[in-house]
Amino acid sequence: MKKTLIFLALLNILLSSCFLPEPPINNIGETYFYLADTNGTSGTTFHSGESFYMKFCLTNTMGDSLDFVMGDGGPFVRFYIYQESQYIAGSTDGLSFILPIINFTFAPGDSMIGTWLAPTSFWQDPIITLSPGEYRALVDFPQFDVLQTDTIEAINFTVIE
């Protein structure tokens, strides 16, 4: 049962990214991180109780493969929501992953894509509702100095009544 839920959760994450329109991308043209309502309109103001998308993409624009290491079997891209310094929710909450250290290769032209329908994944219980206030969305992914991934910043957003 647990394996089935994990499989369905990962399938949902992958398929949900297919239905969002792409926002304007940065000047490199290959990396983006944005928030959007459930209609796909990017923005930073949402209503309390409303779900919204967090979407990220990083493409290897180098002519060479880039190697990286993961310390668990989870997704390459993970999302988090904070209010000030307090952790509120994350895209992998309620999931567990095997813990081997695995070496990966990020080939030229390949992309790391992640999408999360925040603030609660469908397998989570209880459901998280964001109260009105100021929040910060973060994305965690393997870092590559040559791709200038240090320029990808947190997104501040507001939840209203």
N, C-alpha and C positions, 0 to 999 in steps of 0.2 A: 504494500500500500504506500509506504513512504517513498519507494523508488518511483512509483507511478506519479505521485504528487510532485516530486522534484522534476521528473521528465515533463509533466504538463506545465509546470511553472517556467521552465527554461524555454519550452516551445512557445508559450504565451509571450515571453519577453522577445523572442526572435521574430514572431509574426507581427507583434504590435508595432515594431519599427517599420514595417512595410507600408503602413497606412498613414504615416505623417508626411506632410509636405516638407521639403528641405528649406531651411532658412537661408538667408544670405550667409555665406561662409567667409572665413577670415581671408586676409590678403595672400596667404599661402595657397588658399583654395582647397585645402584638404582636411581641415580640422574644425570642428564646431562643438559647442556645448550650449544648450539652450533649454528653456522651459516653454511649454505650450499647453493651452487648454485642450480639452478632449475633442475639439473641432480642428486642432492642428494649428491654431493661431498662436504664434509665440508672444509671450508677455511675462510680466513679473508681478501681476496682481491677480489673486484668486479669491474665491469666496470660501468661508469656513464650511467644511463638509464636502467641498468640491475636489474631485480628483484632477490631476494634471500630469502631463508627461515631462520626464526629464530625458533628454536625448544627447548622446555624445558620439562622435566619430573621430578617429585618428587614422590617417592613411600614411603608410611608409612611402615617402616621396624620394627616398634615397635610391641610388643605383645598387646598393648592397643590402643584403639581409641583415637584420638586427637581432641579436640574441638577447633573451631575457629569461629570468627564473621566476617561477611562481611557487609559493610555499604551501599551496593547497590546491584542490581540484575544482575550485569555484570559478565563476566567470571572470574574464579579464577586466571587464568594466563594472564598477560598483558605484552606487549613488548613496548619498547621505544627506539628511536634513538636520540642521542644528538651529536652536534658538539661543543666541548669544553663545555661551560655551557648553550648553546642555544638549546632549544627543537626543534627538526626537525619534527618528526612524531611518531605516536603510533598506536598500533593495534586496539584501540577502538575509534580513531578519527572519528567524524561524527556520532557516535552512542549515544543514550541516554538510561539510565537505570532507573528503578524504584528505589526509595531510602529507602526502609525499612531496618532496621538492622535485619539481619537474623543469627541465630546460625546454624552452620553446624558441622557434625562429619566426621572426616577423619579416616575411619576404617583401621585396619591392612591389609596390602596387596593392598589397593587402591592406585591409582596413580592420580596425577594432571598433565595433559598433555596439552600443548599449542603449536600451530604452527601458524606462521603468514608469509604470502608471502609479504615481505617488499619491498620497503618502503611505498607502497600505497595499501590499501584494495580496492577491486573492486567497492565498493559503493562510494568511495571518488571522489570528484570533487572540485578542480583540481587535476590532478595526480602529485605526488611528484617525482621529479628526483633529485637524490643526485649528487652534483657537485664533481669533484675530490677533495680529501682531506681526513683528518683523522676523524673518527667517533667513537662513543661508543654505544654499544647495551646493554640495561638493561632489566632485567625481573623482574616483580613485581608479588608476589604470597603471600599467607598466610605464615607467618614465624613460625617455630617450633624449639625451642632451642634444644630439645632432638634429632632432626634429623640433627643438625648442619647445618641448612640452611644458616647460616651466612658465610659459606665458598663459596657460589655461587657468583662469581664476574662478573662484567661487562666484555664484550668482546670488545677490541679495534679492529677496522677494517679499511681498506683503500679502497677508491674508486678512480679508475684511469680512464683515458680517454677511 
